[in-house]
Amino acid sequence: MTTLAAPGISTTAAALRRLYFVRFAFAVVWALVMFTTADHLGPLAVTLLVLYPLFDVAAAVVDLRASRATGSPNLLFVNIAVSLLTAIGLAVAATSGIPAVLRVWGAWAVVAGLIQLVVGVTRRRMGGQWPMIISGGISVLAGGAFITGASADNPTLTNAIGYAIPGAVFFLISALRLGRATKGN
């Protein structure tokens, strides 16, 4: 049974639950649209690639506002900065080709995954964070795979889709678990 210790945590859990549902929906829609253009770096693919970390920035800002009362927001500020730099990096890397994009995407996945893992660990008492912890760890491993895969003979962007879908599932699971946590079940 998961219980919440303070009203501030309950309010934060409810806000994060809503945010996680939105993140789930965004990642699924993003992956479906990206699937239609993942074979080359056209304008739509580049826009989608840059949009993904920018959405992460917006989500981190919402998270920051929701969780300010329940813990230190320092890692969320780091996440905002890293994701903004990644969006810029992806736009620049797109001019050099898919391998460069995969290297930037991979570096971002490693750093963002580490941040997600640590934030999830610090929020354990809230409940519903194990999916975020696991997702953060998987993101670190996936980032390494993106960087390594950039050296393949014919790298593609389809791996980015494979990154978004499991992330979406973990956000959905966490949102569902946070729903139980806010009710004290």
QUIRABEL-V978712 format. One record per residue. N is the residue number from 0. RES is the residue in three letters. SS is DSSP state (a for helix, b for strand, c for the rest). Layout:
N:RES:SS / N:RES:SS
This chain:
0:MET:c / 1:THR:c / 2:THR:c / 3:LEU:c / 4:ALA:c / 5:ALA:c / 6:PRO:a / 7:GLY:a / 8:ILE:a / 9:SER:a / 10:THR:a / 11:THR:a / 12:ALA:a / 13:ALA:a / 14:ALA:a / 15:LEU:a / 16:ARG:a / 17:ARG:a / 18:LEU:a / 19:TYR:a / 20:PHE:a / 21:VAL:a / 22:ARG:a / 23:PHE:a / 24:ALA:a / 25:PHE:a / 26:ALA:a / 27:VAL:a / 28:VAL:a / 29:TRP:a / 30:ALA:a / 31:LEU:a / 32:VAL:a / 33:MET:a / 34:PHE:a / 35:THR:c / 36:THR:c / 37:ALA:c / 38:ASP:c / 39:HIS:c / 40:LEU:c / 41:GLY:c / 42:PRO:a / 43:LEU:a / 44:ALA:a / 45:VAL:a / 46:THR:a / 47:LEU:a / 48:LEU:a / 49:VAL:a / 50:LEU:a / 51:TYR:a / 52:PRO:a / 53:LEU:a / 54:PHE:a / 55:ASP:a / 56:VAL:a / 57:ALA:a / 58:ALA:a / 59:ALA:a / 60:VAL:a / 61:VAL:a / 62:ASP:a / 63:LEU:a / 64:ARG:a / 65:ALA:a / 66:SER:a / 67:ARG:a / 68:ALA:a / 69:THR:a / 70:GLY:c / 71:SER:c / 72:PRO:c / 73:ASN:a / 74:LEU:a / 75:LEU:a / 76:PHE:a / 77:VAL:a / 78:ASN:a / 79:ILE:a / 80:ALA:a / 81:VAL:a / 82:SER:a / 83:LEU:a / 84:LEU:a / 85:THR:a / 86:ALA:a / 87:ILE:a / 88:GLY:a / 89:LEU:a / 90:ALA:a / 91:VAL:a / 92:ALA:a / 93:ALA:c / 94:THR:c / 95:SER:c / 96:GLY:c / 97:ILE:a / 98:PRO:a / 99:ALA:a / 100:VAL:a / 101:LEU:a / 102:ARG:a / 103:VAL:a / 104:TRP:a / 105:GLY:a / 106:ALA:a / 107:TRP:a / 108:ALA:a / 109:VAL:a / 110:VAL:a / 111:ALA:a / 112:GLY:a / 113:LEU:a / 114:ILE:a / 115:GLN:a / 116:LEU:a / 117:VAL:a / 118:VAL:a / 119:GLY:a / 120:VAL:a / 121:THR:a / 122:ARG:c / 123:ARG:a / 124:ARG:a / 125:MET:a / 126:GLY:c / 127:GLY:c / 128:GLN:c / 129:TRP:a / 130:PRO:a / 131:MET:a / 132:ILE:a / 133:ILE:a / 134:SER:a / 135:GLY:a / 136:GLY:a / 137:ILE:a / 138:SER:a / 139:VAL:a / 140:LEU:a / 141:ALA:a / 142:GLY:a / 143:GLY:a / 144:ALA:a / 145:PHE:a / 146:ILE:a / 147:THR:a / 148:GLY:a / 149:ALA:c / 150:SER:c / 151:ALA:c / 152:ASP:c / 153:ASN:c / 154:PRO:c / 155:THR:c / 156:LEU:c / 157:THR:a / 158:ASN:a / 159:ALA:a / 160:ILE:a / 161:GLY:a / 162:TYR:a / 163:ALA:a / 164:ILE:a / 165:PRO:a / 166:GLY:a / 167:ALA:a / 168:VAL:a / 169:PHE:a / 170:PHE:a / 171:LEU:a / 172:ILE:a / 173:SER:a / 174:ALA:a / 175:LEU:a / 176:ARG:a / 177:LEU:a / 178:GLY:a / 179:ARG:a / 180:ALA:a / 181:THR:a / 182:LYS:c / 183:GLY:c / 184:ASN:c
